[in-house]
Structures are given as C-alpha cells and as structure tokens.
Amino acid sequence: MSEQAVRREGGDPAGHDFDEAYWEEHWQGRAAGPEAVHSIPPNPHLAREVGVLVPGTALDAGCGAGAEALWLAAHGWQVTAADISAAALARAADRAASSGVAQRVRWLQADLSSWAPDTQFDLVTTSYAHPAMPQLEFYDRIAGWVAPGGTLLVVGHLHAHAAQEEGHQPPADASVTAAVVTARLGDAEWDVVTAEELQRTLNAPDGRTRSLRDVVVRATRRA
C-alpha cells in the first residue's frame, strides 16, 4: 500500500484493484528500485502533526518503503509497520538496517482490509495508502485501532485535483476530502485537531514537476 514520489505518485491508479498482486507488481517494478526507495522522505505533513505528540506505540497502516515508520522510530515511537506487499516490506527492512532504529520497528505483512491488531495504539497513521477496499471504509477501520486518548493521522490524495491536473480519473472510492473524512468521526468520540487540504509540488520520476493537493486530518480519540 501506501508514499511519495516513487511509491505512490509515479503512475495513474485508474482501472486498478489495489490488491496484493497490484502492489507486488508495483514494488518489483523499475520505479521502486533500491536507490530510489532509499531516497524517499517521509510525507511532508508527518513532522508537523506528530512532532507535538508524546511518543508511544504507533501503527503505520500501509507503510510501503518505510519512510514514515523509520521517522517515527527515530523520534521515539515503538512502531508496527504493516503493508500488504512482501516486496515493499523487504525494501523497508533493508532501509531500516542502516537507520540505527531498526529495533524500534516491527515489519508486518498484512491485508489491512481483513487483518486486525490484538491491541490498540497511541498513534495510527496512514500516508497515501490505497487499500483493497473503499478508502473511507479503510479509514473507519483503522480509526477503531486508536487507543482512548490516542491520535489518528490520515494523509491522502485529493484526487479530484489530480484529475484536473493530469487528465486522468482514479477510482471514485479512492478519493477523499477533509470534510468527508472528519464527517465519519463521531463528535462524541473524536476531537478534530487538523482538517486541511494543502497544495504541494513534487518532482516526479519522469522529470516533471507536479502540483498535488493532500488531505490531512488529525484527530484525538477521547479518553
């Protein structure tokens, strides 16, 4: 599942089922070569949204090449990093070996549309992940894994904007807005801290500069 230029933004997702076969093929492709994977930074919103939190346990849902998981580990979190793709996890573990924080990350191959943890987490985060289920149902599912007093951080693509920029149309159930995501969080259970749609630029693997808009939602589950 889910990252940045190499992993998530080098191609058009239209017409794909985001299942294990799709992500294995994606990660074994040329765009996900070792040098490129090692250069992937964490998403640009992570430090701002998570840097204010007290480290604890974290789940990176759809961790891909592990950029966010390793950032979290380097900042004191004990991380479970889950992805459907064995190839992605192999690349992530290879990157972790030289990070100095490998002991703080547990890599887990799992289909997050059916897998469920046996514990809740102080932080559940997902970054540009496309699961094998409708996007909002995926967010509903992982929100249930946040411990009372914990944090949910969702970073996703605003695909309507991408379609206008690139002339392609991703699957309807892969698109989200901040308002739609926050509407799924019950007022009695969640306090929404951040609900934004932010523009950023990306240097794509084909050399072009692309303008993208991200959906960023951070919410605290009431204790």
C-alpha atoms as one frame of an Amber mdcrd trajectory, in Angstrom:
protein
   0.000   0.000   0.000   0.960   3.427   0.541   4.492   7.019  -0.411   5.898
   9.899  -2.007   7.304  10.155  -5.493   8.421   6.610  -6.185   5.849   4.552
  -4.430   2.566   6.331  -4.872   2.827   9.042  -7.431   4.601   7.680 -10.431
   1.524   6.311 -12.170  -2.154   6.565 -12.796  -4.189   4.407 -10.382  -7.282
   4.375 -12.612  -8.522   0.926 -13.525  -6.561  -0.942 -10.865  -7.672  -3.094
  -7.986  -5.371  -2.221  -5.115  -4.863  -5.826  -4.080  -1.742  -7.772  -3.172
  -0.950  -8.646  -6.799  -1.116  -4.988  -7.820   1.229  -3.831  -5.049   3.684
  -6.692  -5.547   3.971  -5.789  -9.221   4.308  -2.114  -8.319   7.098  -2.695
  -5.831   9.001  -5.092  -8.051   8.914  -2.586 -10.896  11.700  -0.293 -12.012
  10.245   2.770 -10.254  10.777   1.137  -6.879  14.479   0.343  -7.336  16.669
   0.272  -4.223  18.325   3.661  -4.785  15.002   5.382  -5.358  13.397   3.726
  -2.344  16.223   4.783  -0.041  15.773   8.382  -1.155  12.055   8.565  -0.317
  11.420  11.052   2.513   8.505  10.800   4.934   5.421  12.676   3.863   5.793
  16.431   4.438   2.961  16.632   6.985   4.160  13.976   9.411   6.650  16.013
  11.423   4.259  18.905  11.906   1.338  16.771  13.013   3.162  14.140  15.084
   6.057  16.197  16.402   3.796  17.729  19.050   2.790  14.313  20.447   4.367
  12.308  23.263   5.859   9.142  21.698   4.256   5.809  22.484   3.082   2.928
  20.306   2.288   3.563  16.656   0.822   1.707  13.694   1.823   2.797  10.203
  -1.022   1.383   8.122   0.231   0.817   4.595   3.883   1.565   5.290   5.346
   0.842   1.846   9.098   1.509   1.840   9.000   2.540   5.480   9.860   6.253
   5.366   7.201   7.251   7.874   7.788   4.241  10.116  11.502   4.998  10.335
  10.854   8.675  11.028   8.547   7.700  13.870  11.086   5.250  15.286  13.815
   7.877  15.123  11.589  10.175  17.169  10.930   7.721  19.964   7.909   5.734
  18.812   7.636   1.946  19.015   6.244   1.167  15.574   4.285  -1.617  13.931
   4.626  -1.049  10.187   2.127  -3.039   8.133   1.789  -3.455   4.380   0.212
  -5.965   2.029   3.329  -6.209  -0.139   6.187  -8.522   0.828   8.406  -6.753
  -1.714   7.734  -3.371  -0.102   8.491  -4.726   3.350  11.746  -6.296   2.162
  12.859  -2.911   0.843  11.740  -1.227   4.059  13.669  -3.679   6.227  16.759
  -3.189   4.079  16.483   0.556   4.546  15.956   0.095   8.282  19.188  -1.878
   8.623  21.242   1.290   8.169  18.877   3.589  10.063  20.020   2.932  13.619
  16.419   2.439  14.769  15.568  -0.966  13.273  14.936  -2.404  16.747  12.035
   0.019  17.215  10.107  -1.195  14.156   8.171  -4.418  13.673   7.518  -5.105
   9.982   4.279  -6.964   9.329   2.810  -8.276   6.078  -0.942  -7.910   6.352
  -4.014  -7.170   4.260  -5.459  -4.332   6.303  -8.921  -4.926   4.874  -9.092
  -8.188   6.840  -6.264  -8.135   9.412  -6.892  -6.600  12.819  -4.411  -5.946
  15.652  -4.797  -7.520  19.074  -4.117  -4.193  20.770  -4.800  -0.509  20.239
  -2.164   2.119  19.520  -1.338   5.596  20.780  -0.994   6.659  17.150  -2.448
   5.191  13.982  -1.234   6.873  10.823  -1.675   6.197   7.135   0.006   8.077
   4.299  -1.370   7.927   0.749  -2.387   4.297   1.243  -4.730   2.707  -1.289
  -6.180  -0.498   0.211  -8.166  -3.281  -1.382 -11.392  -1.708  -0.099 -13.163
   1.673  -0.374 -10.988   4.431   1.027 -13.412   5.746   3.636 -14.185   2.265
   4.907 -10.448   1.790   5.343 -10.236   4.969   7.434 -13.208   3.827   9.512
 -11.466   0.524  10.110  -8.116   1.884  11.232  -9.754   4.547  13.414 -11.027
   1.728  15.593  -7.422   0.760  16.357  -6.654   4.046  18.108  -6.473   3.802
  21.899  -8.537   6.189  24.053  -6.555   9.420  24.258  -4.634   8.429  21.130
  -4.314  10.036  17.703  -5.453   9.200  14.187  -3.496  10.843  11.360  -4.738
  10.460   7.797  -2.731  11.867   4.887  -4.252  11.206   1.488  -4.507  12.443
  -2.064  -7.209  14.860  -3.135  -7.740  13.003  -6.378 -10.209  15.459  -7.892
  -7.361  17.957  -8.083  -5.003  15.369  -9.566  -7.559  14.507 -12.217  -7.802
  18.146 -13.257  -4.009  18.497 -13.404  -3.210  15.217 -15.142  -6.344  14.477
 -17.139  -6.969  11.088 -15.552  -9.671   9.874 -13.235  -8.811   7.500 -10.362
 -11.445   5.202  -8.883 -14.233   7.149  -7.164 -13.886   5.239  -3.909 -10.176
   6.175  -3.694 -10.995   9.877  -3.425 -11.408  11.728  -0.147 -11.807  15.261
   1.143 -11.029  16.541   4.609 -14.716  17.263   5.231 -15.776  13.751   4.266
 -13.110  12.142   6.450 -13.962  14.236   9.508 -17.681  13.612   8.999 -17.022
   9.919   9.604 -15.557  10.644  13.048 -18.260  10.897  15.685 -18.335  14.162
  17.639 -18.898  12.240  20.863 -15.727  10.190  20.406 -13.255  12.381  18.497
 -11.784  15.860  18.696 -10.601  17.020  15.273  -7.323  18.936  15.534  -6.421
  19.319  11.846  -8.635  19.141   8.766  -6.843  20.677   5.798  -6.331  20.365
   2.070  -2.822  21.554   1.261  -1.039  22.048  -2.038   2.497  20.801  -2.627
   4.810  20.261  -5.563   6.537  17.013  -6.442   9.434  16.146  -8.727   8.068
  13.030 -10.403  10.253  10.141 -11.675   9.638  11.294 -15.282  11.294  14.631
 -14.512   8.121  16.692 -14.487   7.084  18.909 -11.609   3.555  18.130 -10.496
   1.215  20.138  -8.335  -0.755  17.999  -5.899  -3.202  18.582  -3.092  -3.138
  16.493   0.052  -5.867  15.818   2.567  -4.550  15.982   6.140  -6.756  15.010
   9.077  -5.554  14.606  12.649  -7.994  13.709  15.403  -7.716  12.708  19.056
  -9.870   9.940  20.434 -11.445  10.992  23.700 -10.322   9.047  26.739
